Amino acid sequence: MKIIEELFKNNTEIRKLIPAGSHLVIAISGGMDSVVLTRILLNIFDQLDYQLTLAHVNHGLRENADADMKFVQNLSKRWNLLCEVIHLNPQTKNSNESVESWARKYRYEALEKIRVKTRGDFIVTAHHKTDQAETILMRLAQGTSGKGFKGIHEDMGRIRRPLLPFTKHELEEYAHQHNLSYVEDETNSNVSIPRNFIRNKILSPWIK
């Protein structure tokens, strides 16, 4: 599905987010979204003079965490990309802090450390349009008003999110067309997690 690469490459807003010649540190979990983002950037990086570095954060929370890390490291070798890994210690989580909040906070701190170490210009994440819908619904359910309804920002200083114009379905089609392999996070089916409930019980039945 080459069209998504052309849309990505020629989208003026994306070009502003990640200008030609930038050193991009790609936050990659090994899941479909981040693997697709990496493949898109790899397919167009020479045209836009990008330098690419993979950044993986091993949270140490899941049984498959080390296997996911190995997958990313092997992918980096196959695609000839530098890969930096940071391990987090779940023992640093406060007893009154949710796992999701802890992981989010220290993940971005770790990604920034990698960006500084590698002298990257921007950290790019694979958040997409469907993630945006999930976030807005979550904030609505939590009673957020005003600025909260803006959802995920495409530009948060050094953090850039170039996939926000695209839906999960479009990324799935791209992954299928390019026969991409990726890892599945088994916790994504756990609907006791609010975001997963919104994704699986509210959005999935009707959004594409």
Protein Blocks (a to p, Z undefined) as FASTA:
>chain_A
ZZlmmmmmmmmklmmmmgghiacddddehiaklmmmmmmmmmmmmmnopacddddddehl
afklmmmmmmmmmmmmmnopacddddddfklpcfkbcfklmmmmmmmmmmmmmmmmnopa
bdcdfbdfklmmmmmmmmmmnopahjlmnopafbghjaccfklmpcfklmmmmmmmnopa
cdddfklmmmkbmklmmmmmmmmmmpZZ
